Amino acid sequence: MHDRSTWSNRLLAVAQQTLGSAPAHPQPGNFVDDMGNRLPIDEPFFATLANRAPLLDTHRSLGTDEHLWLHAGGFGHLAPPLAQLLGPMPTTAHPLLTQTPGQEMAIEVYTERLLCALHALWRLGRVTGNPEYPRRCAQSCAWIVENLQPDNATNYPWGVHVMLATSPQVGQDARLYAETLLHNCQVILGRADRRSAWILLDAGQELALPDSQQGQ
């Protein structure tokens, strides 16, 4: 596998094709994608990147991935406790989010939210220094590559750096999964869309950190 600095440069280069070399983080509430749309995850994600309090919609329930991003951004007081969100530490490959019988999400939605939660938990491992979180990330990556195709997601490269960073433990399939995530986010426009570019920028920056400062 390429080393982390090479992969970091690759992710950052793709992001910069869309965002330019020194983009300013969108402020909470201001981001719209290439089609002028917003997604529920945008608020906690961009609030985390900008280090600004999120403007949450109080009329709907947030998903676990959104709650994890609130914790990652230092806004955990707006979310349930991490122990409640994550549950007991598993002993084998296991997804971060489990489907509720009778209320299953579509496979595309489930895959995307799993990868998004993975991305947030990796950051949490870095900011908290809790070694349990990168171990959970590796377990989730192992489960994902075994059970879900990357084409099931909706073309956003959430967790691409986590797949790369955990591939020594998970195996080559994690790297190949990351390759597909990176490829898929560029297919429609011939470049990364704006949301994907910000995801890649964050992923590349995380991957550029020394090992001691990353999620593991």
C-alpha positions as CSV (number, residue, x, y, z in Angstrom):
1,M,0.0,0.0,0.0
2,H,1.1,3.6,-0.6
3,D,2.3,5.3,2.5
4,R,0.0,7.7,4.3
5,S,1.7,10.9,3.0
6,T,1.2,9.8,-0.6
7,W,-2.4,9.0,0.0
8,S,-2.9,12.3,1.8
9,N,-1.5,14.2,-1.1
10,R,-3.7,12.3,-3.5
11,L,-6.9,13.0,-1.5
12,L,-5.9,16.7,-1.1
13,A,-5.2,17.1,-4.8
14,V,-8.6,15.8,-5.7
15,A,-10.2,18.1,-3.2
16,Q,-8.3,21.1,-4.4
17,Q,-9.4,20.6,-8.0
18,T,-12.9,21.6,-6.8
19,L,-12.2,23.9,-3.8
20,G,-8.9,25.6,-4.8
21,S,-5.7,25.6,-2.8
22,A,-6.9,27.6,0.3
23,P,-10.6,27.2,0.7
24,A,-12.4,28.8,3.7
25,H,-14.6,26.5,5.7
26,P,-18.3,27.1,5.0
27,Q,-20.0,28.6,8.1
28,P,-22.8,26.6,9.7
29,G,-26.0,27.0,7.7
30,N,-24.3,28.4,4.6
31,F,-23.1,25.3,2.7
32,V,-25.0,24.2,-0.4
33,D,-23.8,21.5,-2.9
34,D,-23.4,21.8,-6.6
35,M,-27.2,21.4,-7.1
36,G,-28.0,24.0,-4.4
37,N,-29.1,21.4,-1.9
38,R,-28.3,20.6,1.7
39,L,-28.2,17.3,3.6
40,P,-28.9,16.7,7.3
41,I,-25.2,15.8,7.8
42,D,-24.0,19.1,6.5
43,E,-24.7,21.0,9.7
44,P,-22.8,18.9,12.2
45,F,-20.0,18.2,9.7
46,F,-19.3,21.8,8.6
47,A,-19.8,23.1,12.2
48,T,-17.0,20.7,13.2
49,L,-14.7,21.8,10.4
50,A,-15.4,25.5,11.1
51,N,-15.3,25.1,14.9
52,R,-18.6,27.0,15.1
53,A,-21.8,26.0,16.9
54,P,-24.2,24.1,14.7
55,L,-27.6,25.4,13.7
56,L,-29.6,22.3,14.3
57,D,-33.2,21.6,13.2
58,T,-35.0,21.0,16.4
59,H,-38.0,19.5,14.6
60,R,-36.4,16.2,13.6
61,S,-34.3,13.5,15.3
62,L,-30.7,13.2,14.4
63,G,-29.0,10.0,13.3
64,T,-26.1,8.3,15.1
65,D,-23.7,9.6,12.4
66,E,-24.8,13.1,13.0
67,H,-24.5,12.7,16.8
68,L,-21.0,11.4,16.4
69,W,-20.0,14.4,14.3
70,L,-21.4,16.6,17.1
71,H,-19.1,14.8,19.6
72,A,-16.2,15.1,17.2
73,G,-16.7,18.8,16.9
74,G,-16.9,19.4,20.6
75,F,-20.6,19.7,20.7
76,G,-21.3,16.5,22.6
77,H,-23.7,18.4,25.0
78,L,-26.1,18.5,22.0
79,A,-26.0,14.7,21.6
80,P,-26.6,11.5,23.6
81,P,-23.5,10.2,25.5
82,L,-21.0,8.2,23.4
83,A,-21.5,5.1,25.5
84,Q,-25.2,5.2,24.5
85,L,-24.5,5.8,20.8
86,L,-21.8,3.1,20.5
87,G,-22.9,0.4,22.9
88,P,-20.5,-2.2,24.3
89,M,-17.1,-2.7,22.7
90,P,-17.5,-5.6,20.2
91,T,-14.9,-8.5,20.1
92,T,-15.1,-9.2,16.4
93,A,-15.8,-7.3,13.1
94,H,-19.0,-5.3,13.7
95,P,-20.7,-2.3,12.1
96,L,-20.9,1.0,14.0
97,L,-24.6,1.2,13.3
98,T,-26.9,-1.7,13.3
99,Q,-30.2,-2.0,11.5
100,T,-33.4,-2.1,13.5
101,P,-35.6,-5.0,12.5
102,G,-38.7,-3.8,10.7
103,Q,-37.2,-0.3,10.3
104,E,-34.3,-1.1,8.0
105,M,-32.7,1.7,6.0
106,A,-32.2,1.2,2.3
107,I,-28.8,-0.3,1.6
108,E,-27.5,2.9,0.0
109,V,-28.5,5.0,3.0
110,Y,-27.2,2.5,5.5
111,T,-23.8,2.2,3.7
112,E,-23.4,6.0,3.5
113,R,-24.3,6.5,7.2
114,L,-22.0,3.7,8.3
115,L,-19.1,5.3,6.4
116,C,-20.0,8.8,7.7
117,A,-20.1,7.5,11.3
118,L,-16.7,5.8,10.7
119,H,-15.2,9.1,9.6
120,A,-16.5,10.9,12.7
121,L,-15.3,8.2,15.1
122,W,-11.8,8.3,13.6
123,R,-11.6,12.0,14.4
124,L,-13.0,11.3,17.9
125,G,-10.1,8.9,18.4
126,R,-7.7,11.6,17.6
127,V,-9.3,14.4,19.7
128,T,-10.0,12.3,22.7
129,G,-7.0,9.9,22.6
130,N,-9.3,7.0,23.4
131,P,-7.7,3.9,21.9
132,E,-11.1,2.1,21.8
133,Y,-12.3,4.3,19.0
134,P,-9.6,3.4,16.4
135,R,-10.1,-0.3,17.3
136,R,-13.9,0.1,16.7
137,C,-13.1,1.8,13.4
138,A,-10.9,-1.2,12.3
139,Q,-13.7,-3.6,13.3
140,S,-16.2,-1.6,11.4
141,C,-14.0,-1.4,8.3
142,A,-13.6,-5.2,8.4
143,W,-17.3,-5.7,8.6
144,I,-18.1,-3.2,5.8
145,V,-15.6,-4.6,3.3
146,E,-17.0,-8.1,4.0
147,N,-20.7,-7.2,3.8
148,L,-21.2,-4.0,1.8
149,Q,-20.1,-3.0,-1.7
150,P,-18.7,0.6,-2.0
151,D,-21.1,1.2,-4.9
152,N,-24.0,0.9,-2.4
153,A,-23.1,4.3,-1.1
154,T,-24.3,7.5,-2.8
155,N,-20.9,8.7,-4.1
156,Y,-19.6,10.5,-1.0
157,P,-16.2,9.3,0.1
158,W,-16.9,9.3,3.9
159,G,-14.3,7.3,5.8
160,V,-11.9,6.9,2.8
161,H,-8.9,7.7,5.0
162,V,-10.1,5.3,7.7
163,M,-10.2,2.4,5.2
164,L,-6.6,3.4,4.1
165,A,-5.3,3.7,7.7
166,T,-6.7,0.4,8.9
167,S,-5.9,-1.6,5.8
168,P,-2.7,-3.1,7.5
169,Q,-5.1,-4.8,10.0
170,V,-8.1,-5.2,7.7
171,G,-6.3,-6.3,4.6
172,Q,-6.0,-5.2,1.0
173,D,-9.8,-5.1,0.5
174,A,-9.9,-2.0,2.7
175,R,-7.5,-0.2,0.3
176,L,-9.5,-1.3,-2.7
177,Y,-12.7,-0.1,-1.0
178,A,-11.0,3.3,-0.5
179,E,-9.9,3.4,-4.2
180,T,-13.6,2.8,-5.2
181,L,-14.9,5.5,-2.9
182,L,-12.4,8.0,-4.3
183,H,-13.3,7.0,-7.9
184,N,-17.0,7.1,-7.4
185,C,-17.1,10.7,-6.0
186,Q,-15.6,11.9,-9.3
187,V,-17.7,10.0,-11.8
188,I,-20.7,12.3,-12.2
189,L,-19.0,15.6,-12.7
190,G,-15.5,14.5,-13.8
191,R,-14.2,15.9,-10.5
192,A,-15.3,15.7,-6.8
193,D,-18.6,17.5,-6.1
194,R,-18.4,20.2,-3.5
195,R,-19.5,18.0,-0.5
196,S,-17.2,15.2,-1.5
197,A,-14.3,17.7,-1.9
198,W,-14.7,18.9,1.7
199,I,-14.9,15.3,2.9
200,L,-11.7,14.5,1.0
201,L,-10.0,17.6,2.3
202,D,-10.7,16.6,5.9
203,A,-9.7,13.0,5.1
204,G,-6.4,14.1,3.5
205,Q,-5.6,16.4,6.4
206,E,-6.3,13.7,9.0
207,L,-4.2,11.2,7.1
208,A,-1.3,13.7,6.9
209,L,-1.0,13.9,10.7
210,P,1.7,11.9,12.4
211,D,0.6,8.4,13.6
212,S,0.7,9.6,17.2
213,Q,-1.9,12.3,16.4
214,Q,-4.2,10.2,14.3
215,G,-7.1,8.0,15.4
216,Q,-4.7,5.2,16.2
